[in-house]
Amino acid sequence: SVLSGGGSVPVKQASAPTWINMVNEFQKRALSTRLGIPMIYGIDALHGHNNVYNATIFPHNVGLGATR
């Protein structure tokens, strides 16, 4: 398994297609091994994927409740 977090990005200002290509390449390499075990990929993105350039970021629920 692989977990992206803590500001790790494939390249500076990585777009969604860049992330998709990176994960697909990881998966292709994992499946090409002798056992062919698929990879589990995770992203630390509870409120929105802020590592994707121009992504929408959602506030924490307590922040949403405080706006009322």
N, C-alpha and C positions, 0 to 999 in steps of 0.2 A: 504494500500500500504506500501511497505518497500523499502527503499533506502540504499544501501551500499555505503559508501564513507568515505573519511578521513582515509584510512588505516584499515578499519574494515575487518577482515578475520575470517572464521570459525575456523581455527587452523593455527599455524605457518607453513609456506611453504605449503599452501593449493593448491592442484592440481585441474585441471578442474573437474575431477570426484567428488572431495570433495565438490566443489561449487555446482555442479548439485544435489548431494544428499541433501545438505542443503536446496536449493531452493525447491526441490521436497517435502521434509518433511514439510516445511512451507506451501506449497500449499495443501498438504494432510490434514494438520490440519485446514487450512482455510475452505476447502470444507466439513470437517466433522462437522462444526457448524450447528446449527438449520436452518439457512437461506441458507447455502451452497454457499456463495458469494466467487468467486475466488479472489485470491490475485494478485495484480499488483506488480511485483518486478523490481527494477531498480538498475543499477550499475553506479556510477560516473566513466565512462571509455571512455572519448571522444577520446583519442589517442591510446587506447589499454588497456586491463585490467591488470594493473601492480600489482594487488593484487593476481593474479593467478601465482603460482610458475612456472618459466620458460616460461612465456608468452612473445609473441613478442610485443614490444612497438613501436608505430609509432610516429615519430616526428610531431610537429605542422607544419601546412602548411607554416608559415613564415620561419621556419627552413629549410624546403625543398627548398623553393625559394632562400634562402640565399646560398645554396650550388652550385648554377649554376654560 
